[in-house]
Amino acid sequence: MIALVRLLAILLVVLTVVYVSLSFYSRAVRREKLEARWYEEGLRGDKDAWITAGLEEYDGSVRRKLLLGVYVVPTALIGVIIYVVNFA
């Protein structure tokens, strides 16, 4: 039982690092796309406010929530492996 708790604790730490890294990377890519669109379309006005509004829209998007799969998929896979090894 202690081994399982230790595995889950380490898994939680590793998955949190992966989630935060992916989150920062995804947000940076979205920012670059918004800046490229700003220049491509030749928009006028406050660029920073427009990019901030675009990033706020991104924060509520489904794509952002899909990153939570970083926690779900490995945990489910480990659960399936434990079940198959012990009960099948």
C-alpha positions in Angstrom: 0.0 0.0 0.0 2.9 2.4 0.8 4.3 1.7 -2.6 1.1 2.7 -4.3 0.9 6.0 -2.3 4.5 6.7 -3.1 3.8 6.0 -6.8 0.8 8.3 -6.8 2.7 11.1 -5.1 5.6 11.0 -7.5 3.1 10.7 -10.4 1.2 13.7 -9.2 4.4 15.8 -9.0 5.6 14.7 -12.4 2.2 15.3 -14.1 1.9 18.7 -12.5 5.3 19.7 -13.9 4.2 18.4 -17.3 0.8 20.2 -17.1 2.4 23.5 -16.1 5.0 23.3 -18.9 2.3 22.4 -21.5 0.1 25.2 -20.3 2.9 27.8 -20.6 3.9 26.5 -24.0 0.3 26.5 -25.3 -0.3 30.0 -24.1 2.9 31.2 -25.7 1.9 29.7 -29.0 -1.6 31.3 -28.8 0.1 34.7 -28.1 2.3 34.3 -31.1 -0.7 33.4 -33.3 -2.6 36.4 -32.1 0.3 38.7 -32.8 0.8 37.3 -36.3 -3.0 37.7 -36.9 -2.7 41.3 -35.7 0.0 42.2 -38.2 -1.5 40.1 -41.0 -4.9 41.7 -40.9 -3.4 45.2 -40.3 -5.6 45.9 -37.3 -5.5 49.3 -35.6 -5.8 50.2 -32.0 -4.3 48.9 -28.8 -2.5 45.7 -29.7 -1.8 44.7 -26.1 -5.4 45.0 -25.1 -6.5 42.9 -28.2 -4.0 40.2 -27.4 -5.1 40.2 -23.7 -8.7 39.8 -24.8 -7.7 36.9 -27.1 -5.8 35.2 -24.3 -8.8 35.6 -21.9 -11.0 34.0 -24.5 -8.4 31.2 -24.8 -8.4 30.6 -21.1 -12.1 29.6 -21.2 -11.7 27.4 -24.3 -12.0 23.7 -24.7 -8.4 23.4 -25.8 -7.2 24.7 -22.5 -9.4 22.2 -20.6 -8.0 19.3 -22.8 -4.7 19.8 -21.1 -6.2 18.3 -18.0 -6.0 15.0 -19.9 -2.4 15.0 -18.7 -3.7 13.9 -15.4 -6.5 11.7 -16.5 -4.8 9.5 -19.2 -1.8 8.3 -17.2 -3.8 7.7 -14.0 -6.4 5.7 -15.9 -3.7 3.7 -17.7 -2.0 2.8 -14.4 -5.4 1.9 -12.9 -6.1 -0.4 -15.9 -2.6 -2.0 -15.7 -3.0 -2.6 -11.9 -6.5 -4.2 -12.5 -5.3 -6.4 -15.4 -2.2 -7.6 -13.5 -4.1 -8.4 -10.3 -7.6 -9.6 -11.4 -7.4 -10.8 -15.0 
